């Protein structure tokens, strides 16, 4: 089955007309995107958008062979420009299957939002799933067979991709393509980096792909350390890296603080932005979790883990520190680093980078700064990828 992407953008396209934002300013050349529209084997057109005939011509195709036009968006159309000779656009009712004379079978998939998704099986048996803007599938069997290709709003609905993975509709070899891209996505290379962390990719408008053809699916590095200063965006970056995966275990090392409403507000803000399918555990006992098999771990954060570890060895008492406390802490840190090295789980950990600021005025503050630097360095040595987040911008240090 041959798929030509006549457009890969949101309904308003990218750049959006008259918009001065950074994403629109950077959307030139192959990063400019018309509204998403698919041409399948020259016979089936999904979403007739303005300029579809010209987009097909630029890709070296004609729409004269199209035998069926299907709509997926909540609105019923018709398109602004309706090329002569095309059949009238229609929509397949949810759960119904449409068989085309070209040999394609199209099943309408119910969504968790207005609109219609389509599961398309080609004459060669390859299978494609397409979801409209903002849509997540609600009508697939569970467990489902993996599709050869899936196209959806990856960055806008990472939870929809996570649900497809949980059901089996997206497997290890499924080619996941991001469509409906608009000016809320980051510009330039950051878009492609962020998609890669979700196991997805974006291709330019006009590209023709063979459904079922092998593509190297981006793999999430198994161990990642995300560093950053206060309010740098490091926790959000860590959460984004796992948002498209189901059943993540969020490991909160900070615990609760009675009588501290500001801390409670921080914890609540973190909880509210986590996907509903994630579970949370509050613990500093990380080694047993790392030793177990299971879903990905998001550990937030190592600085709070270290605070607990230093409390446990009385590191703030100079005499106790000098007479066994330092040695006990280094043993605990070494055990954690060894557990990270041996783990088979996917791990994304967050930690503070505090060594570049003002030198602490107290011996205890300097002690914490030094030990956190050592912990970060040891943990990073065992990670395939290390990122430093500055002003919300992730900068790869490794991987």
N, C-alpha and C positions, 0 to 999 in steps of 0.2 A: 504494500500500500504506500503510495507516494503522497506526501503532504507538502503543500506550498503555503507558507505563512504570508498572506497578503498584508497583514498588519499584526503587530504584537503589543500595541499600546492600549491605554484606557479609551473609553468612548470619545473623550475629548482630544485624544492623541497626546503625543509628547514630541516637541514642546507644545504647551497649551497657548493658544493665540493670545498675545498681549501680556503674558505673564513674565515678570522680571526675575523669578526665583533662580537660584543657582542650578537646580536640576534642569529647568527649561533652557537656561543659557548654555549648558553643557551638552544639550541634546542636539548634536549636529552630526552629519554623516551617518554612520551606521547606528548611532545612538538615537536618531530621530525615529519615531514610531507612529504609524497610523493606527486607527482603531483596529482591534484584533478581528481577523477574518481568516478562515481556513478554506483552502481549495484542495479537495481530496480526489486524486486520480483524475482530475479534470472534469469529474462528473457530479460531485457533491460540493455545494458551497454552504459553509456554516457562517451565518451572520453577514448579510449583505450590507456593507458599510459604504459611506460616501467615497467615491473614487475607486471602487473595487475593480472596475474594468481597466482603469489606468494602472493600478497596482499589479494586476495580472499581466498586463502588457510589459511592464518594466521587468517582471520576472521571466518574461519569455513565454507567457501562456495566454490563451484566449478563453473567454467564458462561453464560447458558442457551444461547447459540448456539455455544459452543465444541465443535468436532468432534474435536479432537486435543490431547492434553496430552503434551508431551515434557520429559524430564529431561536436564539437562546436567551436574549435579554428579557427583562420583565415587560418591556414595552412591546407592542405588536407590529411596529413599523408602519408603513413601508419606509425604505431608506430614502434619503434625500435625493439620490440619483438612482434611477432604476434603468439599467441598461436594457435596450430593446432585445427581445428574443429570449430573455430569461423566464423561466416559469415563476409564477407568483410565489412569494415566500410563504412558508407555513410553519407549523409547530406540531410536534408529535406529543400526544398526551402522555403524562407521566406513566411509566411502566409498560407502555405499548411499544411494539417493534415494527419498524417500517422496512420492508424489503424492496430494494431498488433493482431495476433491470440490469444495472451495471454489476450486480453481484454483491453489493454492499448491504449489510444489515445494520440498521440504526435503532438503538433502544433508548428511549427517553428516560433519564435518571431524575428522580425527585430530588429536590434540594432543600436545604435548611433555610433558604431565603427565596424571594421571588425569582422566577426564571426557570430555565430548563437546561439540564446537563445532557450530554449525548455520549453514549458508548457505541463506538463504530467498529464493526468487524469487517475487514476487507475480504475480497475473494480468496486471498492467500491465507486467511485465518488469523492474521495479525490483528491486534486489538488496541484501540485508542480511546481514551476518556478525555472529554473536554468539558470544563466547567466555566460558566460565565462569570463576569466580574462580581466579586464579593460572595460567590457561592461555594458551599460545601456539599458533598454528596450525602443524601439521606436515604437513597433507594438502592444501595448495593448489598448483595448478600454478605453475611459475616459467618464464616470466613469466605473471602472472595479470592478468585484467581488473579494473579498479578497481571497487569496490563503491560503491553510493550512500550506504550508511551502515554503520558498524562500531561495535559496542559491546563494550568489553573493560575489563579492569582496567588503566587507563592508568598510574596512579602505581605500582602494584605490579609491573607487567610492562612498563616502557617499552621493553625489548628486543623484546618481542613486537610492539609497534607499529612499531618500527624495521624488523623483519623483514618486516612487511606492506608497509611503504613500499618496501623493497628489491625485493620481488617484483612490485610494481605493484598489489597488492590494495588498497592505500590510495593514492589519487591526489590531485591538487591540489584537487578538488572534493568529495572524500569527507567526509561529516559524521561526525566521530569523537566518540563519546559515552563518557564515563567512567561505569562502573557498578561494582558491588561495593565501594563506598566504605565504609571503616570508620574506627575511631578512630585509626588510624595516619596519616591524612591531616591536613594542617594545617587549623585551623578558619577559618571565615569567608571573607573576601575572598582570603586567601592561597591557598586551594584553587583558586579560579577563576583567579587569576593564574598559578599553577603549571601548571594545565591548558592555559592559553592558550599558554604557552611550548612545549608539546608539540603545538600545533595541534589541541587538543581542547576540549571543553566538558562541563559537567554541567548537567542540568536537574532540577527538583524532581520528586518522586514525583507520579504522577497526570497528568503532562503527556502530551498526545497530539500526535504528530508525523507529518508526511507524509514517507515515505521518498522521496528524490529531489527534494524541495523545496529550493530554493536557500537556503543559510544562509551568512553571511559566515564563512568558516573562519578562525580566528585564525592570523595569520602571525607567524613568528618574525622579530623585527627583524633586518635583514641584518648590522648591525654593533652589537655590544653590548660595553660595558666594565663589568666587575664589579670594584669597589673594596672594600677592607676592611683592617682591621688584622690582626695576627698571630692565627691560629687563630679568625678571625671566622666561617669557613664560606664564604669567597668562592670557593674552588676547587670545593667541593661544589655551590654554587649554579650556577657556570658549567657543571659537568658535567651537572647536572640539565637545563639548558636545551637540551642536545643529546642526552640519553639516548634519546629516542624517534626519533632519526634515524640512518640507517645510514651506514657508511663514513666516519665522522668521522676527521680527521687531528689527532692530539694533538701539539702542538708544545711540547716541553719545552726551555726555555731555560737550565735550571740545569746540565745536563751531569752528570758524575760527579765525585766527590771521593774520591780514594784515601785509605784509612786513616780514613775518617769514618763509623763504623757508624750514628750517629744520622741522618746525611743519607741513607744507604742505606735505613734503615727508613722514612723519609719518602717516598722515591721508590717503595719497594715498596708502601706503603699506597695511594698514588695509583694505581699500576698495577692493584692488585687490585680496586679498585672501578670501573674503566673497563669498559664493555661489551666483550665478546670480539670484536665486529666492528670495533672501532676500531683504527687503526694509530697508531704513535708514531714521531716523528722527533725527534732531539735536535740543535737548531741555534739559532743566534742570527741566521742570515741569513734574515730574515723577508720582505724585499722581493720576492725571486723567488717565494716561495710565494704571496704576496698577488697577484702579477701573473698567476699561472696560473689557468686554469679548473680546477674540481675540487670535491670534497666540502667540507663545512664544516670550518673550522679552529678548534681550541681552543688558544689561546696562553696558556701558564702558565709564567712570568709576565713582565710588562714590567719589574719591578724587577730581576730577574736579567739581562734583556736589557740594561738600562741599566748594570748593574755591568760586564758584558762590554765594552760600548761605552766606558765610562770607563777601563777597563783599557787598551783599545787605543789611547787617546789620551794615556795617562800623566796622567790627570786628578788623581791623588793627589800629584803633584809640583807644588808651587806655581809654580815657574819655568816648567815646561813647560806648565802650565795657562794661565799668563798670556801665553805666547808661542806661541800657536797651538792649544793643546789645547782650550780652551773653544770656539773657532770650529769646530774639527773635530768636536767632539761635537754642536754645534748643527746642523751640516750633516747628520750621521747621523740625528739626531732628526727634522729636517725631511724627510729622504728617507723615513723610516718613516711619518710622518704623511701624506705625499703618496701613498704606496703604499696606505695604508688608505683614503684618499679615492677612489682610482681602482679599488679592487678590486671584482670582480663576485662574489666568494665570500661565503658566510655566515661571519662571524667573531665569535667570543666570546673576548675577551681578559680576563685577570686581572691586577690590579696592586695593590700595597700602597698604603695611604693612611697616610703617615707624618708629615704636617705638623701633626697635632693633638696630638702628644705632647711629651715633654720636648725642649728644644732640645739638639741634640748638643753634646758638650763639645769636639769637635775641629773644625778647619776642614774636614777631609776629610768628616766626618760631615755638617756643615752644607751642604757642597757637594752631596753626594749627595741630601740631603733637598730642596734647592732644585731640582736638576735633575729629580728624580722628579716633583715637583709640576708643573714645566713640561711634562714628557712626558705626564703624566696629563691635563693640561688640553688639550694639543694633540690627543691621541688622542681624548679625549671629544668634542671639537668635530666630529669626523668620524663619530660614532656616532649611530644613531637612538635607542638606549637606553643609559642609564647608571644603574647601581645601586650603592648603598652598602650593604654587609652589616655589620651590627652585632649581635653576640651571636647569629649565625645567622639574623637577620631581615633580608631584603632590603628596602631602601627605595628606590623609584624616584626618581632625580634628574632624569631626562629620559626621555620616551617612555612 
